[in-house]
Amino acid sequence: MTDLQTDAEGRLRHLLSLEGLPRPELERLLERAQRLTADAHGGTAQRGVLAGKAVCTLFFEPSTRTRSSFSLAAQRLGADLLNFDASTASTTKGEADLDTLKTLEAMGVHAFVVRHKRDGAVAELAAAAEPGTVLLNAGDGRSNHPTQGLLDMLTLRQAKGADFSRLKVAIVGDVKHSRVARSDLHALRTLGCGEIRVCGPASLLPDDDTLRGCTVTDDLDAALDGVDAAMMLRLQRERMAEGLVASIEDYHRDYGLTDSRLARAAPDAIVMHPGPMNRGVEITDAVADGPQSRVLRQVANGVAVRMAVLEALLG
């Protein structure tokens, strides 16, 4: 993966995963995204950066936040944007993913923002792409969602500063099925987070090395005690087998974030969620819409982060 992501001089040529991304590169992307936040939400100051470049959002799974913010990011930078809808394209007739990529490459598309249900699918396309073609992983299977990881780190930096070594962060919920959790864990480790706590029922925790270096518990109250940030995860019922949770009501009772539970965290703790939220399951309305919530700030930061990544790869 690392060899695919960088060229012989160490320059970023694709963004497939945050695993193995050097800390200086990760921090450079975050700092550039911070500088782009004003331009991300209006204006034409950056419109010349990708003028003449073509960016295709190639989504084989549904998306609201990621696809919309990548589209806005490309347009803010002046790129020509092509939105590919797999439900109405030749993929429904049996066309292979690689043939779709090659067809669009032949039309002069320079960058592909790809979401796919299969682990490793985006890396496979990157390996087969022509020199100079850029692949950005917008979420593949359970494996990676690197720009979500970056926007989560930007949100944390804005709230808590750049020194992650003093932070205690809790990641709560369905880690087993979450590509967001994996990208957040890669980034938190790279940035030297002081303590990473992971909480969830055993049935929803991965059994590989995903949780290395983390404090793991099934006790939500203990996980939240004194933390600086609580990162809640969506219960991904569409990806799981029946029986992994006894019931939605039981899950909310044991792992839902409420006002009373949030009171165990540090007084200035922030609450994050990648969306879409299952309100009343992993998070209550009072917390999701409360003063400590940074959920909409995460969404806002998505445009700036994706502008920074597109600029780094194509600018």
JOPEBEL-V209772 format. One record per backbone hydrogen bond with DSSP energy under -1.0 kcal/mol. NH is the residue of the N-H (numbers start at 0). CO is the residue of the C=O. E is the energy in kcal/mol with one decimal. If there is no record, write none. Layout:
BEGIN
{{NH/CO/E} {NH/CO/E}}
END
This chain:
BEGIN
{{4/0/-2.0} {5/1/-1.5} {6/10/-2.3} {9/6/-2.1} {12/4/-4.0} {13/4/-1.6} {14/134/-2.3} {20/17/-1.5} {25/21/-2.4} {26/22/-2.9} {27/23/-2.0} {28/24/-2.1} {29/25/-2.0} {30/26/-2.7} {31/27/-2.3} {32/28/-2.4} {33/29/-2.2} {34/30/-1.7} {35/31/-1.3} {36/33/-1.0} {39/35/-1.8} {41/38/-1.2} {46/43/-1.5} {48/45/-1.8} {49/76/-3.2} {52/49/-2.4} {54/79/-3.1} {55/110/-2.9} {56/81/-2.2} {57/112/-2.9} {58/83/-1.1} {59/114/-2.7} {67/63/-2.0} {68/64/-2.5} {69/65/-2.3} {70/66/-2.3} {71/67/-2.4} {72/68/-2.5} {73/69/-2.6} {74/70/-2.1} {75/71/-2.9} {76/72/-1.3} {77/74/-1.4} {78/73/-2.6} {79/52/-3.3} {81/54/-2.7} {83/56/-2.7} {85/58/-1.1} {87/84/-1.6} {91/88/-1.8} {92/89/-1.5} {93/90/-1.4} {94/89/-1.9} {99/95/-2.0} {100/96/-2.3} {101/97/-2.7} {102/98/-2.3} {103/99/-2.1} {104/100/-2.6} {105/101/-2.2} {107/104/-2.1} {108/103/-1.7} {109/53/-2.1} {110/53/-1.7} {111/133/-2.7} {112/55/-3.2} {113/135/-2.6} {114/57/-1.6} {115/138/-2.5} {120/117/-1.6} {123/119/-1.8} {124/120/-1.7} {125/121/-2.3} {126/122/-2.2} {127/123/-1.1} {132/129/-2.3} {133/109/-2.5} {135/111/-2.9} {136/14/-3.0} {137/113/-3.3} {139/143/-1.8} {140/115/-2.3} {142/139/-2.0} {143/139/-1.0} {148/144/-2.0} {149/145/-2.2} {150/146/-2.4} {151/147/-2.2} {152/148/-2.0} {153/149/-2.4} {154/150/-2.1} {155/151/-2.1} {156/152/-2.6} {157/153/-2.5} {158/154/-1.5} {159/155/-2.9} {160/156/-2.6} {163/161/-1.2} {166/163/-1.8} {168/194/-2.6} {169/228/-2.7} {170/196/-3.1} {171/230/-2.5} {172/198/-3.0} {174/172/-1.9} {175/203/-2.6} {177/174/-1.3} {181/177/-1.4} {182/178/-2.1} {183/179/-2.8} {184/180/-2.6} {185/181/-2.2} {186/182/-2.3} {187/183/-3.0} {188/184/-2.2} {189/185/-2.2} {190/186/-2.5} {191/188/-1.3} {192/187/-2.6} {193/163/-2.1} {194/166/-1.9} {196/168/-3.2} {197/214/-3.0} {198/170/-2.5} {199/216/-1.4} {203/200/-2.2} {204/201/-1.4} {211/208/-1.7} {213/210/-2.1} {214/195/-2.7} {216/197/-2.3} {222/218/-2.1} {223/219/-2.0} {225/263/-2.6} {226/223/-1.8} {227/167/-2.8} {228/167/-1.2} {229/269/-2.5} {230/169/-3.6} {231/271/-2.8} {232/171/-2.1} {236/234/-1.8} {238/235/-1.5} {243/240/-1.2} {250/246/-2.3} {251/247/-2.5} {252/248/-2.2} {253/249/-2.1} {254/250/-3.3} {255/251/-1.8} {256/281/-1.9} {261/257/-2.7} {262/258/-1.4} {263/260/-1.9} {264/261/-1.8} {265/226/-2.3} {268/265/-2.3} {269/227/-2.0} {270/291/-2.5} {271/229/-2.8} {278/276/-1.1} {279/282/-3.3} {280/277/-2.1} {281/277/-1.2} {283/256/-1.9} {287/283/-2.7} {288/284/-2.5} {289/286/-1.0} {292/289/-1.3} {293/270/-2.9} {297/293/-2.2} {298/294/-1.6} {299/295/-2.5} {300/296/-2.6} {301/297/-1.2} {304/300/-2.6} {305/301/-2.1} {306/302/-2.0} {307/303/-2.3} {308/304/-2.2} {309/305/-2.2} {310/306/-2.6} {311/307/-2.2} {312/308/-2.0} {313/309/-2.5} {314/310/-2.1}}
END
